[in-house]
């Protein structure tokens, strides 16, 4: 058994006992006060939500003539939309129909950004259930105009086989276009080679199996035919006919598999272009502080928002989140030059305001790391499942009134100017922050060349490192920090060179899996892109002071 302090960061069931009490003047006053507070709370939450806003048209002059431009859609907070005179419908994560009405007219006029927004609405479920086929239509329209978000989204659908036949090589092709990766890139070619190898291995196995079955059946037919030479038997004739029909089906299936082999080889060869020059292997916010540089690469300024929820009002407390973010904050500040803001034991509004307030402080050259440690949960709604961070005023499931939806975090990430954003979530079900598959174009050792780091450093990134995917995770194992945080800190503390997100992930995962296994528990961190948040082909880089 696990020790008592090995708390799962999982929302615990809470039994709420209610009793009927008499009414009095004091109680009525308290009730009115509570109602007012609840109204104020709901109003502030509504202001912080990111909505699809229809801004009014602009009055423009053309010579001596004036004219009004059409209304234009924009993604803003409700408060910003109202200030700018815009029109919006209060955001409802369970119903995207209102968002569709905002974006569809502009999409039909050919605007690529609006088209990809319409595609994402259909993918999330405009009518309650995802419509992947409709999403693909709109993604294709935007992708043909070179929209990188649409190209990436198409790649994820092909990789997962949603709305189209599953095709990892086609997915790679769309990823390459979305990320602007050269066709002669060694990394891209390596990924295509590996996917081709995996696909051909499965097809060859299938073909051999069917050919073996055909061979066995032919022998059975030969044996039955010999018996029929000696005597006429209706049952034997029927068996021969059934075997011949099965052989015809197997041969047809084998033929299809062989055609798929040829198609895979042709498509992968078409995606690959041999490189003429191979790349060689190489070993409280404020605006103070200098950009972090290494050699001739300028990584910009680094910021971190670290959130720890440990003491809960109505659900089980946790043991280590505050210690976790304190040690993470010290490491990021002293070892990597981050400007760190800590939010400790915060309710839903405090968490949401902290995320909202970041937007105005970041420039397009900056880096942002958001580290969350606390309870997490998830809820099923129709065909979709949503993840949540639980603030200190959270109630037990299914009362999600004060829960902070992952969708809230994702929508804010899409509006941040920062070039690179990494969300590190040390909570159960944190993997639900990203619906995108964990698709990483890198070798098994995860090493990048200097030239490739320079290439990646110029691109936008929206990435997620989770402590345990979509499952409960360990809080502490008798120590002051969670299993995940200890691994995260140990890896970065011992690092002496530029470390990429995938390199960090592989080292952390190895340590977490081993530590969890030691107490008979299974925990597997994940590393993904955050879909719908503006990810390109970028990465997140940790540059220790010795490299600056």
N, C-alpha and C positions, 0 to 999 in steps of 0.2 A: 504493500500500500504506500501511497505517497504521504509524505509528512504533512502536517496540518498547514504549515506555511506555504506549501506548494499550491497556492490558490490559483484556480483557473480564472483568466480574465474573461469571464462569461457571465452574462446577466443571470443572476439567481432569481428563482421564483420567490415571491414574497406574498404571504397571506395577509390580506388587509381586513381587519375586523371593524365593522361600523356599528354604531349604536344610535338609537333615537333619543334625542334630548329635547327638552321643552324650549320654547322660544322666550326671549326676554329682550328688553331694549338694548342692553349691552351686546347681546349676541347679534341682534339685527345690525347694530353699528359695525361690529366686527365683520359681519357678512358683507355689508356695503363696501367696507374698506377692501376686503379681499376681492370683491368683484371689480373694483376700480383698478387694483393692482394687476389683476388678470387681464383686464382690457389694455392697460399700458404695456404689459408684457407682450401680448399678442400684436399690438401695434408696432412695437420695436422689432419684433421678429419679422413682420411683414415688410418693414422698410429695408431690412438687410438681405432679403431674398433677391436673387438675380432673376430678372423677368425679361420677356420678349416685349420690347417697348416700341411703339409706333410714334416716332417724333414728328412734330408738325412740319409741313413744307416750309421752304425758305423763300422770302421775297427777294428776287434778284432783278437787276437792271440790265437791259440790253439796249444800249444807246439811251434814248429817251423813253423807252418802253419798259414797263415793269411786268413781271410774271411770277406766279407761285409754282414752286417745284412740287412734285408729288411727295406725300408722306413717305418716310423712310424708316425701315426697321433697324433696331440696334439692341445689343445685349447690355443692359445696365441694371444696377440695383433699382428697386422700386423707388427709393428715395431720390436717386438721381433722375429717374424717368419723370417723376412728378415735378422736380425742380425745373427741368428743361421743357416742361409743358407737354410731355408725352402722354400717350394713352396705353394702358396695359390692363391685362386681366390678372388678378392675383394668381401667382404660380401654384399649380396643383400637380405634384409629381405623379399622381395617378391618372391624369388626363391631359394628353398633349394636344387635344383638338384646338384649344385656343391658340397655342403656339403655331400650329399649322396655318391657321387663318392669318396670322401676322406675316409669316414668311412666304406663303405660297404665291401671292401676287407678284412679288419681286423675283421669285424663282422662275415663274413663268415668263418673265421679261428677259431671262437669260443671265441673271446675276449669279455667278458661281458660288459665292459665299452663302447666298440664300438657298441655292440648290442643295448644297451639302447640309445645311441646317434642316431642310425638308427631309432629306434622306435620313438624318439622325433621328428625327421625330418618328418617321415610319419604323426605323429599326428599334426604337425604344417601345413603340406601341401606341400609335395615334388613336387606335380604337380599342385599346385595352390589351391587345396582343401584338407582338412584333409582326410587321409585314416586310420581310426581308426582300421579297421580289420588288416591291415598290421602292424600297431603299436603294437597291442596286440601280434601278432606272435613273434615279436622281443623282446618285453618286457618279454614274457614268457620264451624265450631262456635265457635271462640274469637273470631273477628271479630264474630259476631253479639252477643257479650257486650261488645263494645267494646275488645277486646284490640288494642292498636296494633301490636304486633310481628306478630301474625297478619295484620292488614290490610296492613301493609307487605310481608310475604312474599307475599301474594296478588298484590299489585301487580307484584312482580318476575316472578312466573310468567306473568301476563297479558302483561307487556311482552316476555318472551322466547318466549311460546308453548309453555310446558312444561306438559303435562297438560291444557291448554285451547287453544282457538284464539287465536292471537296477536292482541291487541287493545290498542293503546297508549292509547286513550281510556278503556277500562275500567281499565287500569293507573293512569292519572291519577286516576280516581275513588277507587281504593283508597289511593293515596298521600295524597290530600287528607284522607281519613278518618283515616289513620294519623297524620298530622302535625298534625291538628286545624286544618288550614288553612281559613279561612272560604270558603264557596262564592263570595262576592263578591270574593275576593282578586284583585287585578290580575295577580299573578304566576301564579296558577292559571288564570285566564281566558286569559292569554297562551299558556300551555302547551297548553291545550285547543285554542285557535284554530290554533296551529302544527301540532299533530298532526292536526287535522281537515283542514287545508290539504294536508298531505303525503298523507294517506289519499285524499282526494278527487282529488288530482292523479294518483295512481297508477290509481285506478279510471277516471277520465276517459280516461286514456291507453289503458287496456285496452278500454274501451267503443268508443273511436274506432277502435282496431285491428280489433276484431271487426266493427264496422259496415262498415269499409272492405273487409274480406274478404268479407262478405255481398254488398256492392255488386258486387265483381269477379265473384263466382260467379254472381250473377243475370245479369250481362252474358254470361257464358259459356253459361249455360242458354239465354238468348235466341238466341245465335248457333247453338247446337246445335239448337234447336227449328226455326229457319229451314231448316237443312239437312234436318231430318226431314220437312219439308213436301214437299220435292222427291223424297225417296227414303226407303224404309224401311230402317233399319240397326240391328241388334241392339246393336252396340257403342256407337253414339251414345245409344240409349235407356238403356243401362246407365250411361253417363257422366252423363246427366241425373239419373238416380235417385240416384247417388252424391253428386252436387253438391247435390241437394235435401236429402239426409240430413245432409250437412255444414252446410248453411245452417241446418237445424233445430237442430243442436247449438250452433252459434255464436249463434243468436238466443236459445237458452235460457241460455247462459252470459252473454250480454249482459244479459238480463233479471235474472239473479241479481246481476250487478254493479250494475245500476241500483237494485235493492232494497237492496243494501249501502250505496249512496250515501244513500238516504233514511234508513236505520237510523243511519248515522254522524251525519247532520245532526240527527236527533231525539235521539240519545243525548248528543251534545255540547251541544245546546241545553238538555237536561235537567240537565247538569252545571253549566252556567253561570248565574249570577245577576248581573245588572248591578249594579255598586257604586253606592251613592247618594253616597258620599263618596270620591272618588278620592284616592289617596295621591300627594303631589307628590314629584318627584325631588329628591334631595339630593346636592348635590355629595357532695455528700452531702446528701439531702433533710433539711430541717428545716421547722418551721412558722413560721419568721421571715418578716418581710416583710408588707407591707400588701396589701389587695385592690387590684386594678387597676380604676380607675373612669374614665369619660369622660362628662361632663355628668351626667345622672341615671341612667346605666347602670352597675351594679356587675357586673363580669365575674369577680370572685372572685380567688383566688390562682392563680398559674401555676407549674407544675412541668414539668421535662423530664428524661427519661431518654435519654441519648445513648450508643449502643453502636457501637464500632468494632472490627472484626476484620480485621486486616491481615497478621499473621504467623502462618502456618498450619504445623502440624506435618507433615502428610502430603500437602498439595496446594499448588498454586501460590500464592505470596504476592501481595498487591496493593500498589499504590503509594501510594494517597492516603487511605484511610479514617480514619487517625488525624488527619491534617491536617484532613480534612473535619469530623469531630465537634468538634475543637478550635475551629475557626472558627465553627461553628454554635453551640457552647456560649457562646463570647464574645459573639456577636451576641444570643442569647436573653437572656443575663444583663444585659449593659450597655445594650442598646437597648430590650428589652421586659420587663425585670424578672422573668424566670423564675428559679426556684430549680432549679439544674441538678445532676444527678448523672451522672458519666461512668463508663462501663465499657469498658475498653480491653483488647483481645486476650484475650477471655474464652472459657473452655471451655463446654460445654453447661450444666453445673450452674450456673456463675456467671451465665450469661445468664438461665436460668430462675428462679434465685433473685432476681435483680434485678427481674424482672417480677412475681414473686410478692410480694416485699416491699413493693411500692408500695401494695398494697391497703389496708393498715392506716393509711397515712399520708394518704389522700385523703378529703376530705369531699364532700358532694353539691354544694357551690358551687364546687369547684375545676376547674382545667383541666390536662390532661396531654398532653404531646407526647412521643412515643417516636420517636427518630431512629435508624435502623439503617443502617450502611454496612459492607459486606462481601460475601462470596460468598453466592450463593443457588442453589437447585436445585429441580427438580421431578421427581416420579415418577408414573407412570401405574399405577393399580390398578383393573382392570376398567373400568367406565365413568367412573370419577372420577379426577381428577388432583390431587395434593397438592403444595403449595409448602413450601419450607424455608429457614430461615436457617442458615448453616453456621458453627458455632463453631470455635475454633482447633484443637480436637482432632478435627475432622471428617475422615472418610476419603473416598476417591473413590467415586463411584457404582459399583455399587448398594449399597454398604455404608453404610446410613443410621443405624447404631446411635447415633451422637452428634449427629445433625442435630436441630435445633429446629423442630418442625412449626409451620406457620402456624396450624393448628388449636389448638395450645397457646396461642398469643398471643390468638387470637380468644376462646377460652373464658374466659381471664382478664379480657379487656376487659369481658365481660358482667357480671362481678361487681364491677368498680370502682364506687365511689360517685360519682366525678367526673362532673360534668354533661357536660363536653366533653372528648373524647379524639381526638387526631389522630395517626395512625401515618404517619411519613414513611420510606419504605423505598428506599434507594439501593443496590439489588442486582438482579441479573438474576432474572427471573420473579417479582418482588415483587408483580406485579398479582394473583397467585393468592391473596393474603391475603383478597381479597374476591370472593365469587361473585355479589354483587349487581351489576346493570348500572350503568354510569355515567350515571345519570338525574338531571339537574340542572334544577330549575325556575327558570331565570333567563334574562334577556335576553342578547343577544350581547355587550353591554358589561359584563355581570356586576356592574352597580352596584346597591346596595341603598339604600333610604331609611332614615332614622333610625328611623322607626316600625317598619319591617320588621326592622331589626337588633334592636330591643328585643323584638320577638316571637320572633325566632330565639334570642336569648340566654337565654330562659327554658326552652328545650327541650333534651333530651339529644341528644348527637351522638356517633357512632362512625364516623370518617372515615379514609380512606386516600389518601395522595398517594404515587404510585410514580414511580420514575425512568424506567421504560421498559416498563410493562405486562408481558406474559408473554414477553418476548424478552431476549436478552443486551444489556447496556448498556456504555457506555464508562466506563473507570475514570478515566484522566487523558488529556489531550491536550497533553502537554508542560508542564503546569502543576502546581501544588501541590495542586489540588483536582479532583475529578471534574467533568465537564461539568454534571451535575445540581446538585451542591452549590454550585458557583460561581453558577449561575443563582438558586438558592434564596436564597443569602446576598445577592447583588446586589439582588434585588427587595426583600427585607425591609430591607436597609440604606438604600435610597433612599426607603422609604415614610415618609410623615409624617402618616398618618391611620389610622383604623380600617380594617384590611384583612381581608376575609373569606377563607375557604378557597378558594372558587371564583375570587376575584380573584387570589389568589396563584398558583393552579394555571394560570390562563390566561397570566399573565405569564411564569411559569417555563417552561411548555410552549413558548411562542414562542421563548424564548432557547435552550432545549435543542435543539429541532428545527433551528434555524439553525446552532448550533455543530456538531452532528453532521453536518449536510449538508455543512459546509465540509471535512470529512475523508471524504466519500463514505460516510457511515454513516447509517442510519435509526434514530432513537430517538424515541419518542413517550410522554411521561409520561401518566399516567392519574389521575383523581380519582374515588373511589367511596365509597359507604357500605359499612361492614363488616357484612354480613348475619349475623344471629344473635348480635350483640353488644349489642343493646338500643338501636339507633339510633331516634330519633324524627324530628323535622324540624329539629333544631338545626344549628348551624354551628360553626366554630372561628374565633376572632377574634384578630388580632394588633394590640395597642394600644401604639404606641410611647410613650416617656416624655413626649413633647411633648403627647400626648393625655390623659395621666393627670391 
